[in-house]
């Protein structure tokens, strides 16, 4: 049973990292589930401290994934229209069947929102949309780092407890 848990865990950790970049897959929760499966193995002692801290980090990263792109828009001079456009674009990008919808959705959402606010100032709209894109990149990098951290920790646990 331990080896089945181990295989499931490693698959979840890899899919979690992929889900941090690909739309439609919640990367951090899948990665955390993989870590939980590792700790579910009989040979690995359960560590509530690690599971709790990584769970809190996973929840925080998942919430920040929705906040950071709109903060990037605001930081780059976007108005409330741009922030709303970013959030709407993010949601549309999540459900739209277009490739890279999660990436281009917030960008175009912020751009269109800023153009609704002031259709004569395209340079400001483009700057706010760039902030949304930068926020998306920062959020994605954070999710990938979290997933890689859980994978490295899990590999350590496997080496330490499975191959003694």
Secondary structure by P-SEA (a helix, b strand, c coil): caaaaaaaaaaaaaaaaaaacccccccaaaaaaaaaaaaacccccccaaaaaaaaaaaaaaaaaaacaaaaaaaaacccaaaaaaaaaaaaaaacccccccccaaaaaaaaaaaaaaccccaaaaaaaaaaaaaaaaaaaaaaaaaaaaaaaaaaaaaaacccc
